[in-house]
Amino acid sequence: MRTNKVRKVIREDLKGSPPETTGISKKSMSRLIAIVDDEPDILELVSLHLKKAGFGVEGFLEGKSFLKFVNEHIPDLIILDLMLPDTDGIEICKYLRREDSFSETPIIILTAKSEELDRVLGLELGADDYVTKPFSPRELMARVKAVLRRYSQKELTRKIRIGGILLIDRPRYQATVEERKIDLTPTEYRVLELLSSRKGWVFTRRQILDHLWEDEKSVLDRTVDVHIKNLREKLGKAGKFIKNVRGIGYKLEE
């Protein structure tokens, strides 16, 4: 049961002035955050502050509805309570970290469990931060933004996004178009990865061949054209991003 101290924090914050929204970036406006907490007041409080900060919010009072939601949507960050009426939050955290789709999704644990052992366990399971109740909503917002900044910086080197629909995931050696995985051969993927490494840069056919087969002189320039043709077809609507520069080679640009 929630303590009187927590109730007081919630009442005072809901009565107070809304948090500052100055300087909200367009990027934060597109971020979706899922909150899982069985206490309606806390769910309302956290949702209020996240929306004021420009985030999209989906709230859940129990684990089952949350798990159903993430089967169809991947939030940018999850705020997770450990003590839920139908599911153990620890088990949810374990599940998310086992699944490829959520292995890189940041998780902030928000719970009344304040023992050091609980903190250590939560962080060892892969949570990115651990906040105990009662808590300062403004501090929680600062932690949310800090975690998202860290992941954004990491994504710059790990993932490449083009045109809002094409995602090249380097650690997993895969490409997706509108979240649909594209079945590429190793050679096709290496061509796509090379072109995406410097968007707008024109790579000659010889440069592409050298990247693929190094000093193998018997490989013909025409081979590159065949791979590009197959790559465009598999990428579907994202194939238009691969452009031919007549007499020179190919480039990738939005």
C-alpha positions as CSV (number, residue, x, y, z in Angstrom):
1,M,0.0,0.0,0.0
2,R,1.2,3.5,-0.8
3,T,2.5,5.5,2.1
4,N,1.1,8.8,3.2
5,K,4.3,10.5,2.2
6,V,3.8,9.3,-1.4
7,R,0.2,10.5,-1.4
8,K,1.3,13.9,-0.2
9,V,3.9,14.3,-3.0
10,I,1.4,13.4,-5.6
11,R,-1.3,15.8,-4.3
12,E,1.1,18.7,-4.0
13,D,2.6,18.1,-7.4
14,L,-0.7,17.8,-9.2
15,K,-1.9,21.1,-7.6
16,G,1.4,22.9,-8.4
17,S,2.4,24.6,-11.6
18,P,3.1,22.5,-14.6
19,P,6.7,21.7,-15.4
20,E,8.7,23.9,-17.7
21,T,8.4,23.0,-21.4
22,T,10.8,25.6,-22.8
23,G,13.2,24.2,-25.3
24,I,11.3,21.0,-26.1
25,S,13.0,19.5,-29.2
26,K,11.1,18.0,-32.2
27,K,12.9,14.8,-31.4
28,S,11.3,14.5,-27.9
29,M,7.9,15.1,-29.5
30,S,8.2,11.8,-31.4
31,R,9.4,9.7,-28.5
32,L,6.9,7.2,-27.1
33,I,7.3,6.2,-23.4
34,A,5.4,3.3,-21.8
35,I,4.6,3.5,-18.1
36,V,3.7,0.3,-16.1
37,D,2.5,1.0,-12.6
38,D,-0.5,-0.4,-10.7
39,E,-1.1,2.9,-8.7
40,P,-3.4,5.1,-10.8
41,D,-2.3,8.4,-9.1
42,I,1.4,7.7,-9.9
43,L,0.5,6.7,-13.4
44,E,-1.4,10.0,-13.8
45,L,1.4,12.0,-12.2
46,V,4.2,10.6,-14.4
47,S,2.0,10.7,-17.6
48,L,1.3,14.4,-16.8
49,H,4.9,15.4,-16.6
50,L,6.0,13.3,-19.6
51,K,3.3,14.9,-21.8
52,K,4.3,18.4,-20.6
53,A,7.8,17.6,-21.6
54,G,6.6,16.7,-25.1
55,F,6.6,12.9,-25.0
56,G,4.0,10.5,-26.2
57,V,2.7,8.3,-23.4
58,E,1.0,4.9,-23.0
59,G,0.1,3.9,-19.5
60,F,-0.7,0.5,-18.0
61,L,-1.9,-0.6,-14.6
62,E,-0.8,-4.2,-14.9
63,G,1.7,-6.2,-16.8
64,K,-0.6,-8.3,-19.1
65,S,-1.9,-5.3,-21.0
66,F,1.6,-3.8,-21.3
67,L,3.0,-7.1,-22.8
68,K,0.1,-7.2,-25.3
69,F,0.9,-3.6,-26.3
70,V,4.6,-4.3,-26.9
71,N,3.8,-7.2,-29.1
72,E,2.7,-4.6,-31.7
73,H,4.7,-1.4,-30.6
74,I,8.2,-0.7,-29.5
75,P,8.4,2.2,-27.1
76,D,11.5,4.5,-27.0
77,L,11.7,4.0,-23.2
78,I,9.9,2.0,-20.5
79,I,9.2,3.1,-16.9
80,L,8.5,-0.1,-15.0
81,D,7.2,-0.8,-11.5
82,L,8.4,-4.1,-9.9
83,M,5.3,-4.8,-7.8
84,L,2.4,-5.4,-10.2
85,P,-0.8,-7.2,-9.4
86,D,-0.6,-9.8,-12.1
87,T,3.1,-10.1,-13.1
88,D,6.5,-9.7,-11.4
89,G,8.2,-6.6,-12.8
90,I,11.5,-8.5,-12.6
91,E,10.2,-11.2,-14.9
92,I,9.0,-8.5,-17.4
93,C,12.5,-6.9,-17.3
94,K,14.1,-10.3,-18.0
95,Y,11.7,-11.0,-20.9
96,L,12.4,-7.6,-22.5
97,R,16.2,-8.1,-22.3
98,R,15.9,-11.6,-23.8
99,E,14.0,-10.4,-26.8
100,D,16.0,-8.9,-29.7
101,S,13.3,-6.3,-30.4
102,F,13.7,-4.8,-26.9
103,S,17.3,-5.6,-26.0
104,E,18.2,-2.0,-26.8
105,T,15.1,-0.3,-25.3
106,P,16.0,1.7,-22.2
107,I,14.2,0.7,-19.0
108,I,13.9,2.8,-15.8
109,I,12.6,1.0,-12.8
110,L,10.3,3.0,-10.6
111,T,9.4,1.1,-7.4
112,A,8.9,1.3,-3.6
113,K,11.6,-1.4,-3.3
114,S,14.5,0.6,-1.9
115,E,16.8,-2.1,-0.5
116,E,20.3,-2.1,-2.0
117,L,19.9,-5.7,-3.0
118,D,16.8,-4.8,-5.1
119,R,18.7,-1.9,-6.8
120,V,21.6,-4.2,-7.6
121,L,19.3,-6.9,-9.0
122,G,17.4,-4.4,-11.1
123,L,20.5,-3.0,-12.7
124,E,22.1,-6.4,-13.2
125,L,19.0,-7.5,-15.1
126,G,19.7,-4.7,-17.6
127,A,17.7,-1.7,-16.2
128,D,19.3,1.7,-17.1
129,D,18.2,3.5,-14.0
130,Y,16.5,2.8,-10.7
131,V,14.2,5.3,-9.0
132,T,12.5,4.7,-5.6
133,K,9.2,5.9,-4.3
134,P,8.5,8.5,-3.1
135,F,10.2,10.4,-5.9
136,S,10.6,13.9,-7.4
137,P,8.7,13.9,-10.8
138,R,11.1,16.6,-12.0
139,E,14.1,14.4,-11.1
140,L,12.5,11.5,-12.9
141,M,12.0,13.7,-16.0
142,A,15.7,14.6,-15.9
143,R,16.6,10.9,-15.6
144,V,14.4,10.0,-18.6
145,K,16.0,12.7,-20.8
146,A,19.5,11.6,-19.7
147,V,18.9,8.0,-20.5
148,L,17.4,8.9,-23.9
149,R,20.4,11.1,-24.7
150,R,22.8,8.2,-23.9
151,Y,20.9,5.9,-26.2
152,S,20.7,8.5,-29.0
153,Q,24.4,8.9,-28.9
154,K,24.9,5.2,-29.0
155,E,22.5,4.8,-31.9
156,L,24.5,7.2,-34.0
157,T,27.3,4.6,-34.3
158,R,25.1,1.5,-34.1
159,K,22.1,2.3,-36.4
160,I,21.6,4.3,-39.5
161,R,18.2,5.7,-40.4
162,I,17.4,6.9,-43.9
163,G,14.2,8.6,-45.1
164,G,12.2,7.7,-42.0
165,I,11.5,4.1,-43.3
166,L,14.9,2.4,-43.8
167,L,16.9,1.3,-40.8
168,I,20.4,-0.3,-41.0
169,D,21.2,-2.1,-37.8
170,R,25.0,-2.7,-37.8
171,P,25.4,-4.8,-34.7
172,R,22.7,-7.2,-36.0
173,Y,23.7,-7.1,-39.7
174,Q,20.2,-6.5,-40.8
175,A,18.1,-3.9,-42.5
176,T,14.4,-3.1,-42.0
177,V,11.9,-1.1,-44.1
178,E,9.0,0.3,-42.0
179,E,10.0,-2.2,-39.3
180,R,9.8,-5.1,-41.7
181,K,13.1,-7.2,-41.8
182,I,14.6,-7.4,-45.3
183,D,16.1,-10.7,-46.3
184,L,19.5,-9.7,-47.8
185,T,22.5,-11.8,-48.8
186,P,25.8,-11.0,-47.0
187,T,27.0,-9.3,-50.2
188,E,23.9,-7.2,-50.6
189,Y,24.1,-6.1,-46.9
190,R,27.7,-5.1,-47.3
191,V,26.9,-3.0,-50.3
192,L,24.1,-1.3,-48.4
193,E,26.2,-0.7,-45.3
194,L,29.0,0.8,-47.5
195,L,26.7,3.2,-49.2
196,S,25.0,4.2,-45.9
197,S,28.4,4.9,-44.2
198,R,28.6,8.2,-46.1
199,K,25.2,9.4,-47.1
200,G,25.3,11.4,-50.3
201,W,28.8,10.3,-51.1
202,V,29.3,8.8,-54.6
203,F,31.1,5.4,-54.5
204,T,32.6,4.2,-57.8
205,R,32.0,0.7,-59.0
206,R,35.7,-0.1,-58.4
207,Q,35.4,1.2,-54.8
208,I,32.4,-1.0,-54.1
209,L,34.2,-4.0,-55.7
210,D,37.3,-3.4,-53.6
211,H,35.1,-3.2,-50.5
212,L,33.5,-6.6,-51.3
213,W,36.4,-8.6,-52.8
214,E,39.5,-6.5,-52.2
215,D,42.1,-7.4,-54.7
216,E,40.1,-10.0,-56.7
217,K,40.7,-8.6,-60.2
218,S,38.5,-11.1,-62.0
219,V,35.3,-9.6,-60.7
220,L,33.6,-7.5,-63.3
221,D,32.1,-4.0,-62.7
222,R,28.8,-5.4,-64.0
223,T,28.6,-7.5,-60.8
224,V,28.0,-4.3,-58.8
225,D,25.0,-3.4,-61.0
226,V,23.5,-6.8,-60.5
227,H,23.7,-6.5,-56.7
228,I,22.4,-3.0,-56.7
229,K,19.4,-4.1,-58.9
230,N,18.6,-7.0,-56.5
231,L,19.1,-4.7,-53.5
232,R,16.7,-2.1,-54.8
233,E,14.0,-4.7,-55.5
234,K,14.3,-6.2,-52.0
235,L,14.1,-2.7,-50.3
236,G,10.9,-1.9,-52.1
237,K,9.9,1.7,-51.5
238,A,13.2,2.4,-49.8
239,G,15.1,1.3,-53.0
240,K,14.6,4.8,-54.4
241,F,17.3,6.0,-51.9
242,I,20.0,4.2,-53.9
243,K,20.8,6.4,-56.9
244,N,22.9,5.8,-59.9
245,V,25.4,8.5,-60.9
246,R,25.9,7.9,-64.6
247,G,29.4,6.8,-65.6
248,I,30.7,6.8,-62.0
249,G,28.8,4.6,-59.5
250,Y,26.2,4.8,-56.8
251,K,25.2,6.8,-53.8
252,L,22.6,6.6,-51.0
253,E,20.6,9.7,-50.0
254,E,17.2,10.6,-48.8
